[in-house]
Amino acid sequence: MPWKKGQLMSYKHLATNPYLPGWEYVPDGEPHVFGDRVYVFGSHDAPEGTAYCPGDYVCWSAPVDDLGAWTFEGTIWRKADDPQNTALDPYFAPDVCQGADGRFYLYYFYLSRTLGPVFAVSVCDEPAGRYRYLGRVCLPTGEPLTAESGFGIPFDPAVLACEDGGCWLYYGFGAKKRSSRMPASSTEGSFVVRLGADMRTMVEDPKRLAPGFFQAEGTGFEGHAFFEASSIRELDGRYYFVYSSEHGHELCWAIMPTPEGPVTYGGVLVSNGDVGLPGHETEDAAVMDLANNHGGMVRIAGRDYIFYHRHTHGAQHARQGCAEPIEIAPDGSIAQVEITSCGLNGGALPCGRTYAASICCHLMGPDGAVHYAGNLEIAENHPVISQEVDTGCTTSARTYVSSLCDGASVGYKYLSFTGAERTLELEVRGDLNGTLVLRLDVPDGAEAARVEFAAGDGWHTVTAGLVPVESGDHALYLTVEGAGSVDLASFTIL
């Protein structure tokens, strides 16, 4: 893992994955440091949602020296703020940059029922204020960029400000099959173009960048062709292009000597099911349910991270932001990182505290994980991350892992043990008649505790003795044995 074993976190607040409160659903997160805070701009899903991005854009931020202290900055852009979005179509993955004039520019897109894919930009004097409509992104001729312009499909904007004014815009889509429901341009891969000082008009025609599925054969991108989710960063004089590949669940990186290319494939940064890491080379060995992925790189206080998202509620439409530290080698390469429960914390989570079960980074049913596609129906015995609201107040929602049954497992990486811990506490409910077994380091590792469970009413706490555990960082896995199922709300190691 990227941090050193035994390293102490120095933040005032603990950080976990997801990094925002469990009731918040901000996928497609683009993190940017402005001043002494990191801001995350993304789409806005809903729990148990039936479609992507029904909410208005909101923004969250945290101090660069305390990545567990996230603040809700409020709504920054509403559907009705675009005068052409009369049908209030949902906005998808945005990005933000600070222009040479010091103002902040929010690039967004939506799929209009009358205009098709629409790219537009709004502006604000501060990163997380209320943005004002500026206009649609236009070709050099002044005509709006559309799916019929001949330069790919306007989809998932990413922007990089130019010091001398204007910015670089990245976008595109690389569908793996042609469909009458999508424009022909949806198979053409990614594009890059420079916008002028007005931040919305192209100074020349867009250029092709990373190839999509139909263009990748024989290139370094073959097998990991560009699909969607363009993201761009400049670090140490190199330009990193991050994107979601043809597999959907993975974010890949490519590298460029200039903002407009040429682009060279690098590798996988993260998979939201750890596919590609040793022991998990295929999707059948995923450690969590797989579906689309989107995020970006950021350097915060001298440390580099990749932001991405995961899926909850047994659906594709309730996504939450997560993040992991990455290491950039002297030659500019980046190795794939594992997903963890620690994320931005800078080290393992200390024992002696109660953690929400929903910070899991391993969740598998009796038949493993699933890859969401189309109208996939989740089996009743397949565990998912859920939430319930008892008082009608969203921010009081309890998040939990539901439907853990015989053969299912839930896991956490990593917790820091002192060697003095002797008790496991679990907040549970359900009709399970059986046992929850705690194992360390690997899912079939050494048994550390057994919790006998009998069906009961409502949430309650069960405890068990813990065998002595060697001091240091350990992964925890709970597996279920018996008839019925159990929901898990929290766990504590004391």
C-alpha positions, -999 to 999 in steps of 0.1 A, spaced: 0 0 0 12 36 -6 17 45 30 42 30 53 30 4 78 27 18 112 27 54 99 6 77 121 -19 100 106 -15 136 115 -50 150 106 -73 164 133 -102 143 119 -101 107 107 -107 102 70 -124 71 56 -139 59 23 -163 73 12 -147 106 21 -180 124 23 -208 116 48 -225 83 41 -258 100 31 -241 120 3 -237 107 -33 -213 128 -54 -198 106 -82 -175 117 -110 -155 137 -85 -129 162 -99 -107 174 -70 -89 207 -73 -68 227 -48 -76 264 -47 -58 283 -20 -56 262 12 -86 240 5 -94 211 -18 -127 213 -36 -146 184 -52 -169 190 -81 -190 162 -94 -224 149 -104 -251 144 -79 -268 110 -75 -296 99 -50 -299 69 -28 -320 42 -45 -320 64 -76 -333 50 -108 -313 73 -131 -280 90 -131 -275 125 -116 -310 137 -107 -296 163 -83 -282 198 -88 -245 203 -86 -232 207 -50 -197 213 -38 -177 200 -8 -143 212 4 -117 203 30 -85 220 44 -55 206 26 -40 197 60 -71 179 74 -87 157 48 -112 142 72 -129 176 78 -152 180 48 -176 210 46 -207 213 25 -204 244 4 -240 243 -9 -256 241 -43 -235 258 -69 -255 252 -101 -292 242 -106 -308 227 -136 -328 258 -142 -297 280 -143 -290 271 -179 -316 291 -200 -317 264 -227 -324 236 -202 -361 242 -202 -369 205 -197 -346 205 -166 -326 176 -179 -299 163 -155 -264 176 -155 -235 151 -158 -198 151 -148 -185 187 -146 -150 201 -142 -137 235 -130 -106 256 -137 -95 290 -126 -90 313 -155 -62 339 -161 -87 365 -149 -89 349 -115 -125 337 -119 -137 301 -118 -152 284 -148 -176 254 -144 -179 232 -176 -208 209 -177 -230 189 -201 -264 174 -204 -283 153 -228 -311 176 -240 -342 160 -253 -344 187 -280 -308 198 -286 -289 166 -280 -257 166 -261 -250 202 -248 -216 216 -236 -218 248 -217 -198 269 -192 -207 291 -162 -186 314 -142 -181 325 -105 -158 348 -85 -151 320 -60 -147 282 -63 -179 272 -45 -202 301 -50 -233 303 -72 -222 301 -108 -237 323 -136 -244 311 -171 -218 322 -196 -227 303 -228 -223 271 -248 -189 259 -260 -186 269 -296 -165 260 -327 -142 286 -342 -172 296 -364 -192 305 -334 -216 276 -338 -222 254 -308 -203 221 -306 -228 193 -312 -227 156 -318 -230 164 -355 -201 188 -357 -177 161 -369 -155 162 -338 -168 134 -316 -196 137 -291 -197 164 -264 -194 142 -233 -176 145 -199 -157 178 -201 -123 182 -185 -104 214 -185 -69 227 -179 -63 264 -176 -37 281 -197 -14 307 -180 -18 331 -209 -55 329 -211 -81 304 -222 -80 267 -214 -76 232 -229 -109 213 -231 -110 174 -232 -141 154 -240 -154 124 -259 -170 89 -258 -158 56 -271 -188 32 -272 -179 -4 -278 -208 -10 -301 -228 11 -325 -264 19 -315 -293 37 -332 -299 53 -297 -266 71 -298 -251 95 -324 -225 80 -347 -199 102 -331 -203 83 -298 -177 58 -310 -149 82 -320 -130 83 -288 -115 114 -271 -107 149 -283 -88 179 -272 -91 216 -282 -80 250 -269 -106 275 -260 -98 312 -263 -98 340 -237 -136 340 -236 -133 305 -221 -159 290 -245 -149 296 -281 -124 272 -298 -94 288 -314 -91 259 -338 -108 226 -346 -106 198 -320 -80 171 -324 -82 134 -317 -65 122 -285 -69 88 -269 -85 62 -292 -119 46 -285 -126 9 -289 -129 11 -327 -96 29 -331 -74 12 -304 -64 -20 -323 -26 -20 -327 -21 9 -304 -8 10 -268 -45 15 -257 -57 -18 -271 -75 -37 -243 -79 -5 -223 -94 18 -249 -109 52 -240 -146 49 -231 -155 81 -212 -146 103 -181 -119 125 -194 -97 142 -167 -65 161 -170 -37 172 -147 -3 188 -150 22 174 -125 60 179 -125 59 191 -161 40 160 -173 4 160 -185 -16 131 -172 -48 122 -190 -71 100 -168 -101 82 -183 -125 53 -178 -116 24 -201 -137 1 -221 -141 -21 -190 -159 7 -172 -148 -1 -136 -112 10 -141 -95 44 -144 -65 44 -165 -37 70 -170 -19 81 -201 9 107 -204 16 136 -227 46 160 -232 22 188 -241 -15 195 -232 -25 184 -267 -5 152 -270 8 130 -283 -7 107 -257 9 74 -246 -10 47 -226 4 42 -191 -17 17 -172 -45 12 -147 -47 36 -117 -76 20 -98 -105 -4 -103 -136 -1 -81 -134 -38 -76 -95 -42 -75 -96 -60 -108 -61 -63 -122 -42 -66 -89 -25 -99 -79 -51 -125 -72 -79 -105 -88 -67 -105 -124 -102 -110 -139 -136 -95 -132 -148 -128 -117 -123 -121 -88 -136 -86 -81 -138 -77 -44 -168 -54 -47 -195 -49 -73 -183 -34 -105 -198 -6 -126 -188 27 -142 -159 48 -128 -149 84 -130 -125 106 -111 -93 126 -112 -58 130 -98 -48 158 -75 -17 168 -55 -26 179 -20 1 192 4 27 174 -17 9 141 -18 -8 126 -49 -42 110 -49 -67 94 -73 -104 101 -67 -129 76 -80 -164 63 -72 -181 32 -60 -217 19 -62 -243 13 -35 -279 2 -31 -275 -26 -56 -277 -2 -85 -257 19 -109 -273 52 -99 -263 57 -62 -225 64 -64 -202 77 -37 -168 93 -40 -137 75 -27 -100 83 -29 -66 66 -26 -30 79 -23 -9 71 -54 29 71 -59 44 87 -91 77 71 -99 107 92 -110 100 82 -146 64 94 -143 48 59 -141 20 51 -116 12 16 -103 -24 5 -97 -35 10 -61 -59 -11 -41 -91 3 -28 -92 8 10 -113 20 38 -86 45 48 -84 65 16 -73 100 24 -64 93 60 -27 89 54 -25 56 73 -45 28 88 -75 36 110 -69 33 147 -87 6 168 -107 18 197 -133 37 176 -166 28 161 -167 27 123 -197 26 100 -199 -8 83 -204 11 50 -167 21 48 -161 -15 35 -137 -20 6 -146 -57 2 -182 -69 -2 -191 -102 -17 -221 -124 -18 -221 -162 -19 -214 -160 -56 -189 -132 -54 -193 -97 -68 -215 -86 -98 -209 -63 -127 -239 -40 -131 -252 -39 -167 -285 -29 -181 -314 -40 -159 -295 -64 -138 -315 -76 -108 -296 -82 -76 -303 -115 -59 -319 -114 -25 -288 -131 -10 -264 -105 -24 -252 -79 2 -253 -42 -7 -246 -9 10 -279 7 20 -293 35 42 -324 43 62 -337 76 74 -357 74 106 -366 111 111 -371 123 76 -338 142 78 -313 131 52 -283 140 72 -294 116 100 -294 87 77 -280 54 90 -258 36 64 -253 -1 67 -244 -33 49 -276 -53 42 -284 -90 35 -252 -106 47 -260 -143 44 -242 -177 45 -210 -174 24 -210 -136 22 -181 -115 34 -174 -78 42 -139 -64 46 -119 -34 57 -84 -22 49 -67 -12 72 -69 -10 109 -40 -2 132 -37 -26 162 -16 -19 193 -17 -55 204 -39 -48 235 -73 -52 218 -95 -80 231 -131 -73 221 -151 -71 189 -185 -53 190 -210 -54 161 -242 -34 157 -265 -58 139 -301 -68 131 -317 -97 112 -330 -132 113 -296 -150 110 -292 -181 131 -255 -186 128 -221 -171 133 -201 -141 121 -164 -150 119 -137 -123 120 -106 -131 101 -74 -111 96 -53 -100 66 -70 -122 40 -106 -134 36 -96 -169 46 -70 -158 71 -65 -166 108 -97 -166 128 -97 -138 154 -132 -139 168 -166 -157 165 -198 -140 172 -228 -163 177 -260 -147 165 -296 -154 171 -325 -136 154 -337 -106 173 -357 -74 169 -342 -42 157 -306 -29 159 -286 -42 188 -250 -48 198 -233 -82 200 -198 -88 213 -172 -115 213 -137 -120 227 -108 -112 203 -77 -134 202 -44 -115 207 -35 -97 175 1 -87 166 5 -49 167 5 -33 133 -18 -28 104 -43 -55 95 -72 -60 71 -104 -73 87 -129 -96 71 -163 -108 85 -178 -139 70 -213 -153 77 -222 -189 85 -258 -200 90 -294 -197 79 -311 -163 73 -293 -130 69 -279 -101 90 -275 -64 85 -243 -47 98 -244 -10 108 -210 -6 126 -181 -24 142 -157 -16 170 -124 -32 180 -115 -25 217 
